[in-house]
Amino acid sequence: MSKLLERITVNPKQCGGRPCIRGMRIRVSDVLDLFAAGLSADEILEDLPDLEIDDIRASLTYAARKLNHPILVA
């Protein structure tokens, strides 16, 4: 799992500091938006030929980890 997350990079000078894939200007949110629009992984790879299947897996893993945090109720 951690190997996948190494594919996600954050550079304050690139894409406004948003998480990107392998230093490219393809944001994690771009991949997630394409899934939300109904594209399959194969269609995303076709539309973004610089991506690899592990980049898609890394994007999903990154998003899942960011959302999986406890909310404390007082």
CHARMM-style PDB file with segment names, atoms N, HN, CA, C and O in Angstrom:
ATOM      1  N   MET     1       0.812  -1.190   0.000  1.00  0.00      PROA
ATOM      2  CA  MET     1       0.000   0.000   0.000  1.00  0.00      PROA
ATOM      3  C   MET     1       0.862   1.264   0.000  1.00  0.00      PROA
ATOM      4  O   MET     1       0.586   2.209  -0.739  1.00  0.00      PROA
ATOM      5  N   SER     2       1.903   1.276   0.829  1.00  0.00      PROA
ATOM      6  HN  SER     2       2.127   0.508   1.429  1.00  0.00      PROA
ATOM      7  CA  SER     2       2.733   2.482   0.897  1.00  0.00      PROA
ATOM      8  C   SER     2       3.477   2.731  -0.411  1.00  0.00      PROA
ATOM      9  O   SER     2       3.764   3.879  -0.750  1.00  0.00      PROA
ATOM     10  N   LYS     3       3.790   1.662  -1.149  1.00  0.00      PROA
ATOM     11  HN  LYS     3       3.557   0.730  -0.873  1.00  0.00      PROA
ATOM     12  CA  LYS     3       4.428   1.846  -2.460  1.00  0.00      PROA
ATOM     13  C   LYS     3       3.505   2.612  -3.388  1.00  0.00      PROA
ATOM     14  O   LYS     3       3.955   3.468  -4.150  1.00  0.00      PROA
ATOM     15  N   LEU     4       2.215   2.310  -3.328  1.00  0.00      PROA
ATOM     16  HN  LEU     4       1.849   1.614  -2.710  1.00  0.00      PROA
ATOM     17  CA  LEU     4       1.248   3.028  -4.157  1.00  0.00      PROA
ATOM     18  C   LEU     4       1.235   4.509  -3.797  1.00  0.00      PROA
ATOM     19  O   LEU     4       1.217   5.366  -4.680  1.00  0.00      PROA
ATOM     20  N   LEU     5       1.243   4.805  -2.514  1.00  0.00      PROA
ATOM     21  HN  LEU     5       1.257   4.108  -1.797  1.00  0.00      PROA
ATOM     22  CA  LEU     5       1.149   6.197  -2.091  1.00  0.00      PROA
ATOM     23  C   LEU     5       2.393   7.005  -2.439  1.00  0.00      PROA
ATOM     24  O   LEU     5       2.343   8.235  -2.467  1.00  0.00      PROA
ATOM     25  N   GLU     6       3.501   6.334  -2.701  1.00  0.00      PROA
ATOM     26  HN  GLU     6       3.542   5.335  -2.678  1.00  0.00      PROA
ATOM     27  CA  GLU     6       4.704   7.047  -3.145  1.00  0.00      PROA
ATOM     28  C   GLU     6       4.494   7.677  -4.511  1.00  0.00      PROA
ATOM     29  O   GLU     6       5.246   8.572  -4.898  1.00  0.00      PROA
ATOM     30  N   ARG     7       3.495   7.230  -5.244  1.00  0.00      PROA
ATOM     31  HN  ARG     7       2.884   6.503  -4.930  1.00  0.00      PROA
ATOM     32  CA  ARG     7       3.179   7.791  -6.559  1.00  0.00      PROA
ATOM     33  C   ARG     7       2.503   9.158  -6.450  1.00  0.00      PROA
ATOM     34  O   ARG     7       2.447   9.910  -7.423  1.00  0.00      PROA
ATOM     35  N   ILE     8       1.993   9.470  -5.265  1.00  0.00      PROA
ATOM     36  HN  ILE     8       2.038   8.860  -4.475  1.00  0.00      PROA
ATOM     37  CA  ILE     8       1.312  10.742  -5.055  1.00  0.00      PROA
ATOM     38  C   ILE     8       2.325  11.753  -4.528  1.00  0.00      PROA
ATOM     39  O   ILE     8       3.005  11.514  -3.530  1.00  0.00      PROA
ATOM     40  N   THR     9       2.408  12.882  -5.220  1.00  0.00      PROA
ATOM     41  HN  THR     9       1.856  13.075  -6.030  1.00  0.00      PROA
ATOM     42  CA  THR     9       3.366  13.920  -4.837  1.00  0.00      PROA
ATOM     43  C   THR     9       2.618  15.218  -4.561  1.00  0.00      PROA
ATOM     44  O   THR     9       1.573  15.498  -5.149  1.00  0.00      PROA
ATOM     45  N   VAL    10       3.183  15.994  -3.654  1.00  0.00      PROA
ATOM     46  HN  VAL    10       4.032  15.766  -3.177  1.00  0.00      PROA
ATOM     47  CA  VAL    10       2.629  17.313  -3.346  1.00  0.00      PROA
ATOM     48  C   VAL    10       3.769  18.309  -3.433  1.00  0.00      PROA
ATOM     49  O   VAL    10       4.763  18.203  -2.713  1.00  0.00      PROA
ATOM     50  N   ASN    11       3.614  19.272  -4.317  1.00  0.00      PROA
ATOM     51  HN  ASN    11       2.807  19.358  -4.902  1.00  0.00      PROA
ATOM     52  CA  ASN    11       4.624  20.308  -4.520  1.00  0.00      PROA
ATOM     53  C   ASN    11       3.898  21.649  -4.473  1.00  0.00      PROA
ATOM     54  O   ASN    11       3.023  21.904  -5.302  1.00  0.00      PROA
ATOM     55  N   PRO    12       4.247  22.512  -3.515  1.00  0.00      PROA
ATOM     56  CA  PRO    12       3.554  23.792  -3.403  1.00  0.00      PROA
ATOM     57  C   PRO    12       3.639  24.649  -4.664  1.00  0.00      PROA
ATOM     58  O   PRO    12       2.822  25.549  -4.853  1.00  0.00      PROA
ATOM     59  N   LYS    13       4.609  24.382  -5.521  1.00  0.00      PROA
ATOM     60  HN  LYS    13       5.273  23.650  -5.367  1.00  0.00      PROA
ATOM     61  CA  LYS    13       4.783  25.173  -6.739  1.00  0.00      PROA
ATOM     62  C   LYS    13       4.092  24.553  -7.948  1.00  0.00      PROA
ATOM     63  O   LYS    13       4.211  25.056  -9.066  1.00  0.00      PROA
ATOM     64  N   GLN    14       3.373  23.466  -7.721  1.00  0.00      PROA
ATOM     65  HN  GLN    14       3.277  23.058  -6.813  1.00  0.00      PROA
ATOM     66  CA  GLN    14       2.718  22.770  -8.836  1.00  0.00      PROA
ATOM     67  C   GLN    14       1.253  22.538  -8.499  1.00  0.00      PROA
ATOM     68  O   GLN    14       0.930  22.025  -7.427  1.00  0.00      PROA
ATOM     69  N   CYS    15       0.383  22.910  -9.401  1.00  0.00      PROA
ATOM     70  HN  CYS    15       0.646  23.326 -10.271  1.00  0.00      PROA
ATOM     71  CA  CYS    15      -1.063  22.682  -9.251  1.00  0.00      PROA
ATOM     72  C   CYS    15      -1.596  23.217  -7.921  1.00  0.00      PROA
ATOM     73  O   CYS    15      -2.480  22.618  -7.308  1.00  0.00      PROA
ATOM     74  N   GLY    16      -1.054  24.337  -7.490  1.00  0.00      PROA
ATOM     75  HN  GLY    16      -0.335  24.824  -7.987  1.00  0.00      PROA
ATOM     76  CA  GLY    16      -1.530  24.964  -6.258  1.00  0.00      PROA
ATOM     77  C   GLY    16      -1.301  24.129  -5.015  1.00  0.00      PROA
ATOM     78  O   GLY    16      -1.999  24.301  -4.016  1.00  0.00      PROA
ATOM     79  N   GLY    17      -0.333  23.227  -5.063  1.00  0.00      PROA
ATOM     80  HN  GLY    17       0.234  23.087  -5.875  1.00  0.00      PROA
ATOM     81  CA  GLY    17      -0.028  22.390  -3.913  1.00  0.00      PROA
ATOM     82  C   GLY    17      -0.964  21.205  -3.752  1.00  0.00      PROA
ATOM     83  O   GLY    17      -0.919  20.498  -2.745  1.00  0.00      PROA
ATOM     84  N   ARG    18      -1.812  20.991  -4.750  1.00  0.00      PROA
ATOM     85  HN  ARG    18      -1.848  21.564  -5.568  1.00  0.00      PROA
ATOM     86  CA  ARG    18      -2.732  19.846  -4.687  1.00  0.00      PROA
ATOM     87  C   ARG    18      -1.976  18.553  -4.992  1.00  0.00      PROA
ATOM     88  O   ARG    18      -0.979  18.576  -5.714  1.00  0.00      PROA
ATOM     89  N   PRO    19      -2.441  17.432  -4.451  1.00  0.00      PROA
ATOM     90  CA  PRO    19      -1.781  16.150  -4.704  1.00  0.00      PROA
ATOM     91  C   PRO    19      -1.842  15.779  -6.187  1.00  0.00      PROA
ATOM     92  O   PRO    19      -2.904  15.815  -6.809  1.00  0.00      PROA
ATOM     93  N   CYS    20      -0.691  15.425  -6.733  1.00  0.00      PROA
ATOM     94  HN  CYS    20       0.172  15.396  -6.228  1.00  0.00      PROA
ATOM     95  CA  CYS    20      -0.566  15.048  -8.137  1.00  0.00      PROA
ATOM     96  C   CYS    20       0.006  13.636  -8.246  1.00  0.00      PROA
ATOM     97  O   CYS    20       0.407  13.026  -7.255  1.00  0.00      PROA
ATOM     98  N   ILE    21       0.030  13.152  -9.447  1.00  0.00      PROA
ATOM     99  HN  ILE    21      -0.296  13.648 -10.252  1.00  0.00      PROA
ATOM    100  CA  ILE    21       0.528  11.803  -9.687  1.00  0.00      PROA
ATOM    101  C   ILE    21       1.929  11.877 -10.280  1.00  0.00      PROA
ATOM    102  O   ILE    21       2.144  12.456 -11.345  1.00  0.00      PROA
ATOM    103  N   ARG    22       2.865  11.282  -9.572  1.00  0.00      PROA
ATOM    104  HN  ARG    22       2.690  10.812  -8.707  1.00  0.00      PROA
ATOM    105  CA  ARG    22       4.268  11.154  -9.996  1.00  0.00      PROA
ATOM    106  C   ARG    22       4.867  12.456 -10.517  1.00  0.00      PROA
ATOM    107  O   ARG    22       5.618  12.448 -11.492  1.00  0.00      PROA
ATOM    108  N   GLY    23       4.540  13.568  -9.875  1.00  0.00      PROA
ATOM    109  HN  GLY    23       3.930  13.575  -9.083  1.00  0.00      PROA
ATOM    110  CA  GLY    23       5.130  14.841 -10.255  1.00  0.00      PROA
ATOM    111  C   GLY    23       4.569  15.425 -11.538  1.00  0.00      PROA
ATOM    112  O   GLY    23       5.017  16.481 -11.986  1.00  0.00      PROA
ATOM    113  N   MET    24       3.608  14.760 -12.127  1.00  0.00      PROA
ATOM    114  HN  MET    24       3.245  13.902 -11.763  1.00  0.00      PROA
ATOM    115  CA  MET    24       2.982  15.291 -13.345  1.00  0.00      PROA
ATOM    116  C   MET    24       1.910  16.301 -12.940  1.00  0.00      PROA
ATOM    117  O   MET    24       1.594  16.449 -11.760  1.00  0.00      PROA
ATOM    118  N   ARG    25       1.374  16.970 -13.907  1.00  0.00      PROA
ATOM    119  HN  ARG    25       1.630  16.849 -14.866  1.00  0.00      PROA
ATOM    120  CA  ARG    25       0.299  17.925 -13.640  1.00  0.00      PROA
ATOM    121  C   ARG    25      -1.071  17.262 -13.754  1.00  0.00      PROA
ATOM    122  O   ARG    25      -2.053  17.897 -14.140  1.00  0.00      PROA
ATOM    123  N   ILE    26      -1.118  15.998 -13.419  1.00  0.00      PROA
ATOM    124  HN  ILE    26      -0.320  15.482 -13.106  1.00  0.00      PROA
ATOM    125  CA  ILE    26      -2.391  15.278 -13.326  1.00  0.00      PROA
ATOM    126  C   ILE    26      -2.686  15.130 -11.842  1.00  0.00      PROA
ATOM    127  O   ILE    26      -1.975  14.442 -11.111  1.00  0.00      PROA
ATOM    128  N   ARG    27      -3.758  15.797 -11.417  1.00  0.00      PROA
ATOM    129  HN  ARG    27      -4.335  16.356 -12.012  1.00  0.00      PROA
ATOM    130  CA  ARG    27      -4.099  15.789  -9.992  1.00  0.00      PROA
ATOM    131  C   ARG    27      -4.892  14.536  -9.627  1.00  0.00      PROA
ATOM    132  O   ARG    27      -5.570  13.939 -10.463  1.00  0.00      PROA
ATOM    133  N   VAL    28      -4.788  14.164  -8.381  1.00  0.00      PROA
ATOM    134  HN  VAL    28      -4.237  14.649  -7.701  1.00  0.00      PROA
ATOM    135  CA  VAL    28      -5.595  13.058  -7.861  1.00  0.00      PROA
ATOM    136  C   VAL    28      -7.067  13.376  -8.097  1.00  0.00      PROA
ATOM    137  O   VAL    28      -7.845  12.498  -8.471  1.00  0.00      PROA
ATOM    138  N   SER    29      -7.443  14.622  -7.880  1.00  0.00      PROA
ATOM    139  HN  SER    29      -6.812  15.335  -7.576  1.00  0.00      PROA
ATOM    140  CA  SER    29      -8.843  15.009  -8.075  1.00  0.00      PROA
ATOM    141  C   SER    29      -9.287  14.852  -9.527  1.00  0.00      PROA
ATOM    142  O   SER    29     -10.463  14.592  -9.782  1.00  0.00      PROA
ATOM    143  N   ASP    30      -8.374  15.005 -10.477  1.00  0.00      PROA
ATOM    144  HN  ASP    30      -7.419  15.217 -10.269  1.00  0.00      PROA
ATOM    145  CA  ASP    30      -8.730  14.792 -11.887  1.00  0.00      PROA
ATOM    146  C   ASP    30      -9.151  13.345 -12.113  1.00  0.00      PROA
ATOM    147  O   ASP    30     -10.147  13.082 -12.787  1.00  0.00      PROA
ATOM    148  N   VAL    31      -8.402  12.419 -11.556  1.00  0.00      PROA
ATOM    149  HN  VAL    31      -7.594  12.633 -11.009  1.00  0.00      PROA
ATOM    150  CA  VAL    31      -8.714  10.995 -11.702  1.00  0.00      PROA
ATOM    151  C   VAL    31     -10.045  10.684 -11.030  1.00  0.00      PROA
ATOM    152  O   VAL    31     -10.877   9.974 -11.595  1.00  0.00      PROA
ATOM    153  N   LEU    32     -10.247  11.211  -9.833  1.00  0.00      PROA
ATOM    154  HN  LEU    32      -9.571  11.788  -9.374  1.00  0.00      PROA
ATOM    155  CA  LEU    32     -11.491  10.962  -9.106  1.00  0.00      PROA
ATOM    156  C   LEU    32     -12.683  11.565  -9.840  1.00  0.00      PROA
ATOM    157  O   LEU    32     -13.753  10.958  -9.890  1.00  0.00      PROA
ATOM    158  N   ASP    33     -12.506  12.751 -10.407  1.00  0.00      PROA
ATOM    159  HN  ASP    33     -11.637  13.244 -10.366  1.00  0.00      PROA
ATOM    160  CA  ASP    33     -13.587  13.382 -11.175  1.00  0.00      PROA
ATOM    161  C   ASP    33     -13.972  12.547 -12.388  1.00  0.00      PROA
ATOM    162  O   ASP    33     -15.151  12.453 -12.731  1.00  0.00      PROA
ATOM    163  N   LEU    34     -12.989  11.943 -13.036  1.00  0.00      PROA
ATOM    164  HN  LEU    34     -12.031  12.019 -12.758  1.00  0.00      PROA
ATOM    165  CA  LEU    34     -13.283  11.099 -14.196  1.00  0.00      PROA
ATOM    166  C   LEU    34     -14.076   9.862 -13.783  1.00  0.00      PROA
ATOM    167  O   LEU    34     -15.000   9.450 -14.485  1.00  0.00      PROA
ATOM    168  N   PHE    35     -13.716   9.274 -12.648  1.00  0.00      PROA
ATOM    169  HN  PHE    35     -12.965   9.609 -12.078  1.00  0.00      PROA
ATOM    170  CA  PHE    35     -14.503   8.146 -12.133  1.00  0.00      PROA
ATOM    171  C   PHE    35     -15.933   8.600 -11.821  1.00  0.00      PROA
ATOM    172  O   PHE    35     -16.900   7.915 -12.155  1.00  0.00      PROA
ATOM    173  N   ALA    36     -16.048   9.762 -11.178  1.00  0.00      PROA
ATOM    174  HN  ALA    36     -15.263  10.319 -10.907  1.00  0.00      PROA
ATOM    175  CA  ALA    36     -17.366  10.278 -10.810  1.00  0.00      PROA
ATOM    176  C   ALA    36     -18.218  10.573 -12.045  1.00  0.00      PROA
ATOM    177  O   ALA    36     -19.446  10.503 -11.996  1.00  0.00      PROA
ATOM    178  N   ALA    37     -17.557  10.900 -13.139  1.00  0.00      PROA
ATOM    179  HN  ALA    37     -16.560  10.957 -13.179  1.00  0.00      PROA
ATOM    180  CA  ALA    37     -18.271  11.167 -14.389  1.00  0.00      PROA
ATOM    181  C   ALA    37     -18.704   9.879 -15.087  1.00  0.00      PROA
ATOM    182  O   ALA    37     -19.412   9.918 -16.093  1.00  0.00      PROA
ATOM    183  N   GLY    38     -18.274   8.741 -14.549  1.00  0.00      PROA
ATOM    184  HN  GLY    38     -17.699   8.709 -13.732  1.00  0.00      PROA
ATOM    185  CA  GLY    38     -18.714   7.465 -15.093  1.00  0.00      PROA
ATOM    186  C   GLY    38     -17.709   6.740 -15.965  1.00  0.00      PROA
ATOM    187  O   GLY    38     -18.027   5.694 -16.532  1.00  0.00      PROA
ATOM    188  N   LEU    39     -16.498   7.277 -16.085  1.00  0.00      PROA
ATOM    189  HN  LEU    39     -16.241   8.126 -15.625  1.00  0.00      PROA
ATOM    190  CA  LEU    39     -15.488   6.594 -16.887  1.00  0.00      PROA
ATOM    191  C   LEU    39     -14.947   5.382 -16.140  1.00  0.00      PROA
ATOM    192  O   LEU    39     -14.886   5.372 -14.911  1.00  0.00      PROA
ATOM    193  N   SER    40     -14.562   4.381 -16.883  1.00  0.00      PROA
ATOM    194  HN  SER    40     -14.610   4.389 -17.882  1.00  0.00      PROA
ATOM    195  CA  SER    40     -13.919   3.203 -16.297  1.00  0.00      PROA
ATOM    196  C   SER    40     -12.414   3.458 -16.199  1.00  0.00      PROA
ATOM    197  O   SER    40     -11.898   4.425 -16.760  1.00  0.00      PROA
ATOM    198  N   ALA    41     -11.729   2.586 -15.486  1.00  0.00      PROA
ATOM    199  HN  ALA    41     -12.148   1.800 -15.030  1.00  0.00      PROA
ATOM    200  CA  ALA    41     -10.271   2.717 -15.379  1.00  0.00      PROA
ATOM    201  C   ALA    41      -9.632   2.646 -16.759  1.00  0.00      PROA
ATOM    202  O   ALA    41      -8.702   3.398 -17.049  1.00  0.00      PROA
ATOM    203  N   ASP    42     -10.116   1.758 -17.607  1.00  0.00      PROA
ATOM    204  HN  ASP    42     -10.871   1.147 -17.371  1.00  0.00      PROA
ATOM    205  CA  ASP    42      -9.559   1.646 -18.960  1.00  0.00      PROA
ATOM    206  C   ASP    42      -9.775   2.931 -19.757  1.00  0.00      PROA
ATOM    207  O   ASP    42      -8.894   3.352 -20.507  1.00  0.00      PROA
ATOM    208  N   GLU    43     -10.931   3.546 -19.599  1.00  0.00      PROA
ATOM    209  HN  GLU    43     -11.647   3.204 -18.990  1.00  0.00      PROA
ATOM    210  CA  GLU    43     -11.202   4.793 -20.317  1.00  0.00      PROA
ATOM    211  C   GLU    43     -10.326   5.926 -19.805  1.00  0.00      PROA
ATOM    212  O   GLU    43      -9.876   6.769 -20.581  1.00  0.00      PROA
ATOM    213  N   ILE    44     -10.086   5.944 -18.507  1.00  0.00      PROA
ATOM    214  HN  ILE    44     -10.452   5.259 -17.877  1.00  0.00      PROA
ATOM    215  CA  ILE    44      -9.211   6.971 -17.938  1.00  0.00      PROA
ATOM    216  C   ILE    44      -7.786   6.805 -18.470  1.00  0.00      PROA
ATOM    217  O   ILE    44      -7.133   7.783 -18.834  1.00  0.00      PROA
ATOM    218  N   LEU    45      -7.320   5.571 -18.511  1.00  0.00      PROA
ATOM    219  HN  LEU    45      -7.851   4.777 -18.216  1.00  0.00      PROA
ATOM    220  CA  LEU    45      -5.975   5.314 -19.038  1.00  0.00      PROA
ATOM    221  C   LEU    45      -5.876   5.690 -20.512  1.00  0.00      PROA
ATOM    222  O   LEU    45      -4.825   6.128 -20.980  1.00  0.00      PROA
ATOM    223  N   GLU    46      -6.960   5.517 -21.227  1.00  0.00      PROA
ATOM    224  HN  GLU    46      -7.814   5.161 -20.847  1.00  0.00      PROA
ATOM    225  CA  GLU    46      -6.980   5.895 -22.644  1.00  0.00      PROA
ATOM    226  C   GLU    46      -6.951   7.416 -22.798  1.00  0.00      PROA
ATOM    227  O   GLU    46      -6.262   7.948 -23.668  1.00  0.00      PROA
ATOM    228  N   ASP    47      -7.709   8.109 -21.944  1.00  0.00      PROA
ATOM    229  HN  ASP    47      -8.269   7.677 -21.237  1.00  0.00      PROA
ATOM    230  CA  ASP    47      -7.767   9.570 -22.010  1.00  0.00      PROA
ATOM    231  C   ASP    47      -6.489  10.238 -21.504  1.00  0.00      PROA
ATOM    232  O   ASP    47      -6.113  11.312 -21.975  1.00  0.00      PROA
ATOM    233  N   LEU    48      -5.827   9.597 -20.543  1.00  0.00      PROA
ATOM    234  HN  LEU    48      -6.132   8.725 -20.160  1.00  0.00      PROA
ATOM    235  CA  LEU    48      -4.598  10.144 -19.965  1.00  0.00      PROA
ATOM    236  C   LEU    48      -3.477   9.112 -20.134  1.00  0.00      PROA
ATOM    237  O   LEU    48      -3.159   8.377 -19.200  1.00  0.00      PROA
ATOM    238  N   PRO    49      -2.886   9.062 -21.319  1.00  0.00      PROA
ATOM    239  CA  PRO    49      -1.933   7.987 -21.627  1.00  0.00      PROA
ATOM    240  C   PRO    49      -0.666   7.974 -20.773  1.00  0.00      PROA
ATOM    241  O   PRO    49       0.052   6.974 -20.765  1.00  0.00      PROA
ATOM    242  N   ASP    50      -0.375   9.058 -20.056  1.00  0.00      PROA
ATOM    243  HN  ASP    50      -0.959   9.871 -20.062  1.00  0.00      PROA
ATOM    244  CA  ASP    50       0.803   9.060 -19.173  1.00  0.00      PROA
ATOM    245  C   ASP    50       0.547   8.310 -17.874  1.00  0.00      PROA
ATOM    246  O   ASP    50       1.484   7.996 -17.139  1.00  0.00      PROA
ATOM    247  N   LEU    51      -0.723   8.022 -17.588  1.00  0.00      PROA
ATOM    248  HN  LEU    51      -1.484   8.277 -18.184  1.00  0.00      PROA
ATOM    249  CA  LEU    51      -1.060   7.303 -16.366  1.00  0.00      PROA
ATOM    250  C   LEU    51      -0.849   5.806 -16.524  1.00  0.00      PROA
ATOM    251  O   LEU    51      -0.890   5.255 -17.625  1.00  0.00      PROA
ATOM    252  N   GLU    52      -0.624   5.174 -15.385  1.00  0.00      PROA
ATOM    253  HN  GLU    52      -0.590   5.621 -14.492  1.00  0.00      PROA
ATOM    254  CA  GLU    52      -0.533   3.717 -15.302  1.00  0.00      PROA
ATOM    255  C   GLU    52      -1.616   3.245 -14.339  1.00  0.00      PROA
ATOM    256  O   GLU    52      -2.113   4.028 -13.530  1.00  0.00      PROA
ATOM    257  N   ILE    53      -1.976   1.992 -14.422  1.00  0.00      PROA
ATOM    258  HN  ILE    53      -1.572   1.356 -15.080  1.00  0.00      PROA
ATOM    259  CA  ILE    53      -3.038   1.465 -13.566  1.00  0.00      PROA
ATOM    260  C   ILE    53      -2.717   1.672 -12.085  1.00  0.00      PROA
ATOM    261  O   ILE    53      -3.625   1.920 -11.292  1.00  0.00      PROA
ATOM    262  N   ASP    54      -1.459   1.576 -11.704  1.00  0.00      PROA
ATOM    263  HN  ASP    54      -0.722   1.375 -12.349  1.00  0.00      PROA
ATOM    264  CA  ASP    54      -1.090   1.804 -10.306  1.00  0.00      PROA
ATOM    265  C   ASP    54      -1.289   3.269  -9.896  1.00  0.00      PROA
ATOM    266  O   ASP    54      -1.471   3.554  -8.713  1.00  0.00      PROA
ATOM    267  N   ASP    55      -1.257   4.189 -10.849  1.00  0.00      PROA
ATOM    268  HN  ASP    55      -1.110   3.957 -11.810  1.00  0.00      PROA
ATOM    269  CA  ASP    55      -1.544   5.592 -10.532  1.00  0.00      PROA
ATOM    270  C   ASP    55      -3.014   5.744 -10.142  1.00  0.00      PROA
ATOM    271  O   ASP    55      -3.347   6.500  -9.230  1.00  0.00      PROA
ATOM    272  N   ILE    56      -3.878   5.027 -10.832  1.00  0.00      PROA
ATOM    273  HN  ILE    56      -3.607   4.412 -11.573  1.00  0.00      PROA
ATOM    274  CA  ILE    56      -5.302   5.058 -10.502  1.00  0.00      PROA
ATOM    275  C   ILE    56      -5.524   4.439  -9.126  1.00  0.00      PROA
ATOM    276  O   ILE    56      -6.272   4.979  -8.311  1.00  0.00      PROA
ATOM    277  N   ARG    57      -4.882   3.319  -8.872  1.00  0.00      PROA
ATOM    278  HN  ARG    57      -4.275   2.880  -9.534  1.00  0.00      PROA
ATOM    279  CA  ARG    57      -4.992   2.680  -7.559  1.00  0.00      PROA
ATOM    280  C   ARG    57      -4.474   3.609  -6.463  1.00  0.00      PROA
ATOM    281  O   ARG    57      -5.060   3.703  -5.385  1.00  0.00      PROA
ATOM    282  N   ALA    58      -3.379   4.284  -6.750  1.00  0.00      PROA
ATOM    283  HN  ALA    58      -2.902   4.207  -7.626  1.00  0.00      PROA
ATOM    284  CA  ALA    58      -2.804   5.213  -5.773  1.00  0.00      PROA
ATOM    285  C   ALA    58      -3.756   6.369  -5.492  1.00  0.00      PROA
ATOM    286  O   ALA    58      -3.883   6.801  -4.347  1.00  0.00      PROA
ATOM    287  N   SER    59      -4.420   6.869  -6.518  1.00  0.00      PROA
ATOM    288  HN  SER    59      -4.317   6.518  -7.449  1.00  0.00      PROA
ATOM    289  CA  SER    59      -5.377   7.961  -6.339  1.00  0.00      PROA
ATOM    290  C   SER    59      -6.532   7.536  -5.439  1.00  0.00      PROA
ATOM    291  O   SER    59      -6.938   8.274  -4.542  1.00  0.00      PROA
ATOM    292  N   LEU    60      -7.049   6.355  -5.684  1.00  0.00      PROA
ATOM    293  HN  LEU    60      -6.720   5.755  -6.413  1.00  0.00      PROA
ATOM    294  CA  LEU    60      -8.154   5.844  -4.870  1.00  0.00      PROA
ATOM    295  C   LEU    60      -7.712   5.586  -3.432  1.00  0.00      PROA
ATOM    296  O   LEU    60      -8.440   5.893  -2.488  1.00  0.00      PROA
ATOM    297  N   THR    61      -6.532   5.029  -3.273  1.00  0.00      PROA
ATOM    298  HN  THR    61      -5.940   4.779  -4.040  1.00  0.00      PROA
ATOM    299  CA  THR    61      -6.004   4.767  -1.936  1.00  0.00      PROA
ATOM    300  C   THR    61      -5.784   6.072  -1.183  1.00  0.00      PROA
ATOM    301  O   THR    61      -6.126   6.184  -0.006  1.00  0.00      PROA
ATOM    302  N   TYR    62      -5.214   7.051  -1.863  1.00  0.00      PROA
ATOM    303  HN  TYR    62      -4.936   6.961  -2.819  1.00  0.00      PROA
ATOM    304  CA  TYR    62      -4.960   8.358  -1.248  1.00  0.00      PROA
ATOM    305  C   TYR    62      -6.277   8.979  -0.778  1.00  0.00      PROA
ATOM    306  O   TYR    62      -6.375   9.454   0.354  1.00  0.00      PROA
ATOM    307  N   ALA    63      -7.274   8.973  -1.639  1.00  0.00      PROA
ATOM    308  HN  ALA    63      -7.195   8.588  -2.558  1.00  0.00      PROA
ATOM    309  CA  ALA    63      -8.569   9.558  -1.288  1.00  0.00      PROA
ATOM    310  C   ALA    63      -9.202   8.816  -0.115  1.00  0.00      PROA
ATOM    311  O   ALA    63      -9.738   9.440   0.801  1.00  0.00      PROA
ATOM    312  N   ALA    64      -9.140   7.504  -0.139  1.00  0.00      PROA
ATOM    313  HN  ALA    64      -8.704   6.997  -0.882  1.00  0.00      PROA
ATOM    314  CA  ALA    64      -9.722   6.716   0.947  1.00  0.00      PROA
ATOM    315  C   ALA    64      -9.042   7.022   2.273  1.00  0.00      PROA
ATOM    316  O   ALA    64      -9.709   7.134   3.301  1.00  0.00      PROA
ATOM    317  N   ARG    65      -7.738   7.156   2.259  1.00  0.00      PROA
ATOM    318  HN  ARG    65      -7.196   7.065   1.423  1.00  0.00      PROA
ATOM    319  CA  ARG    65      -7.005   7.443   3.505  1.00  0.00      PROA
ATOM    320  C   ARG    65      -7.299   8.848   4.005  1.00  0.00      PROA
ATOM    321  O   ARG    65      -7.383   9.074   5.212  1.00  0.00      PROA
ATOM    322  N   LYS    66      -7.455   9.788   3.091  1.00  0.00      PROA
ATOM    323  HN  LYS    66      -7.386   9.604   2.110  1.00  0.00      PROA
ATOM    324  CA  LYS    66      -7.749  11.164   3.499  1.00  0.00      PROA
ATOM    325  C   LYS    66      -9.129  11.273   4.131  1.00  0.00      PROA
ATOM    326  O   LYS    66      -9.345  12.094   5.023  1.00  0.00      PROA
ATOM    327  N   LEU    67     -10.054  10.457   3.675  1.00  0.00      PROA
ATOM    328  HN  LEU    67      -9.879   9.791   2.951  1.00  0.00      PROA
ATOM    329  CA  LEU    67     -11.418  10.507   4.193  1.00  0.00      PROA
ATOM    330  C   LEU    67     -11.626   9.643   5.430  1.00  0.00      PROA
ATOM    331  O   LEU    67     -12.620   9.806   6.137  1.00  0.00      PROA
ATOM    332  N   ASN    68     -10.718   8.744   5.696  1.00  0.00      PROA
ATOM    333  HN  ASN    68      -9.910   8.611   5.122  1.00  0.00      PROA
ATOM    334  CA  ASN    68     -10.876   7.813   6.807  1.00  0.00      PROA
ATOM    335  C   ASN    68     -10.210   8.377   8.056  1.00  0.00      PROA
ATOM    336  O   ASN    68      -9.131   7.940   8.456  1.00  0.00      PROA
ATOM    337  N   HSD    69     -10.868   9.347   8.658  1.00  0.00      PROA
ATOM    338  HN  HSD    69     -11.744   9.703   8.334  1.00  0.00      PROA
ATOM    339  CA  HSD    69     -10.340   9.908   9.899  1.00  0.00      PROA
ATOM    340  C   HSD    69     -11.475  10.001  10.903  1.00  0.00      PROA
ATOM    341  O   HSD    69     -12.622  10.235  10.523  1.00  0.00      PROA
ATOM    342  N   PRO    70     -11.171   9.822  12.164  1.00  0.00      PROA
ATOM    343  CA  PRO    70     -12.226   9.873  13.176  1.00  0.00      PROA
ATOM    344  C   PRO    70     -12.725  11.291  13.397  1.00  0.00      PROA
ATOM    345  O   PRO    70     -11.973  12.259  13.278  1.00  0.00      PROA
ATOM    346  N   ILE    71     -13.985  11.394  13.716  1.00  0.00      PROA
ATOM    347  HN  ILE    71     -14.596  10.609  13.812  1.00  0.00      PROA
ATOM    348  CA  ILE    71     -14.572  12.677  14.089  1.00  0.00      PROA
ATOM    349  C   ILE    71     -14.962  12.557  15.553  1.00  0.00      PROA
ATOM    350  O   ILE    71     -15.792  11.729  15.929  1.00  0.00      PROA
ATOM    351  N   LEU    72     -14.357  13.385  16.354  1.00  0.00      PROA
ATOM    352  HN  LEU    72     -13.683  14.058  16.049  1.00  0.00      PROA
ATOM    353  CA  LEU    72     -14.624  13.345  17.793  1.00  0.00      PROA
ATOM    354  C   LEU    72     -15.850  14.184  18.110  1.00  0.00      PROA
ATOM    355  O   LEU    72     -15.978  15.321  17.655  1.00  0.00      PROA
ATOM    356  N   VAL    73     -16.733  13.615  18.885  1.00  0.00      PROA
ATOM    357  HN  VAL    73     -16.628  12.691  19.254  1.00  0.00      PROA
ATOM    358  CA  VAL    73     -17.937  14.307  19.303  1.00  0.00      PROA
ATOM    359  C   VAL    73     -17.825  14.595  20.789  1.00  0.00      PROA
ATOM    360  O   VAL    73     -17.577  13.693  21.589  1.00  0.00      PROA
ATOM    361  N   ALA    74     -18.007  15.843  21.149  1.00  0.00      PROA
ATOM    362  HN  ALA    74     -18.208  16.576  20.499  1.00  0.00      PROA
ATOM    363  CA  ALA    74     -17.882  16.232  22.556  1.00  0.00      PROA
ATOM    364  C   ALA    74     -19.155  15.960  23.319  1.00  0.00      PROA
ATOM    365  OT1 ALA    74     -19.225  16.228  24.518  1.00  0.00      PROA
TER     366      ALA     74
END
